[in-house]
């Protein structure tokens, strides 16, 4: 159990740093997901990732900017997400 917890924490930390490097504001998280605002338009990124069969959750709350809720998955899943996310930014 402790080994699994350590892997999740390390992956969440890596995901947080990578998404921040892409221009998003990401508060520190204690959950199994990270919350991303700012940066590239959330709705556009959500649609582009869906087209590539990568699911994140587009979150919309009145009075707040759109955001992406990204679940902390396996390292391979996060690698795939980040690779596609970086490509989306380069394509713009």
C-alpha positions in Angstrom: 0.0 0.0 0.0 2.8 2.4 0.9 4.6 1.7 -2.4 1.4 2.5 -4.4 0.8 5.7 -2.4 4.4 6.8 -3.1 4.0 6.2 -6.9 0.8 8.2 -7.0 2.3 11.1 -5.1 5.4 11.1 -7.4 3.2 11.0 -10.5 0.9 13.8 -9.2 4.0 15.9 -8.5 5.4 15.3 -12.0 2.0 16.0 -13.6 1.6 19.3 -11.6 5.1 20.5 -12.7 4.5 19.6 -16.3 1.1 21.2 -16.6 2.5 24.4 -14.9 5.3 24.4 -17.5 2.6 24.5 -20.2 1.2 27.7 -18.7 -1.5 26.6 -16.4 -2.1 27.6 -12.8 -2.3 24.5 -10.7 -2.8 24.7 -6.9 -1.2 22.1 -4.7 -3.3 19.0 -4.6 -3.9 16.3 -2.0 -6.4 14.5 -4.2 -6.1 12.0 -7.0 -6.4 14.8 -9.5 -5.0 18.2 -10.4 -7.1 21.4 -11.1 -5.8 23.5 -14.0 -6.9 27.0 -15.0 -5.4 29.8 -17.1 -3.1 28.7 -19.9 -4.5 27.5 -23.2 -8.4 27.6 -23.4 -9.7 24.6 -21.4 -12.7 23.9 -23.7 -10.4 23.7 -26.8 -7.9 21.4 -25.1 -10.7 19.2 -23.8 -12.1 18.7 -27.3 -8.6 18.1 -28.8 -7.8 15.5 -26.2 -11.2 13.8 -26.6 -10.5 13.5 -30.3 -7.4 11.6 -29.4 -9.3 9.4 -26.9 -7.7 11.1 -23.9 -10.3 12.0 -21.3 -10.0 14.9 -18.9 -12.9 16.7 -17.3 -13.8 20.2 -18.5 -15.2 22.1 -15.4 -17.3 25.2 -15.7 -18.5 27.2 -12.7 -20.3 30.5 -12.9 -18.0 33.4 -12.1 -14.9 31.3 -12.5 -12.7 30.5 -15.5 -13.1 27.2 -17.2 -10.7 24.6 -15.9 -9.5 21.1 -16.5 -9.6 18.4 -13.9 -7.0 15.8 -14.7 -6.9 12.5 -12.8 -3.6 11.2 -11.7 -3.2 8.0 -13.7 -0.3 5.7 -14.4 3.0 7.2 -15.5 2.3 5.8 -19.0 -1.1 7.5 -19.1 0.4 10.8 -17.9 3.2 10.5 -20.5 0.5 10.1 -23.2 -1.5 13.0 -22.0 1.5 15.3 -21.8 2.8 14.3 -25.2 -0.6 15.1 -26.8 -1.0 18.3 -24.7 2.4 19.6 -25.9 1.5 18.8 -29.5 -1.7 20.7 -29.2 0.2 23.8 -28.1 2.7 23.4 -31.0 -0.1 23.1 -33.5 -1.6 26.4 -32.5 
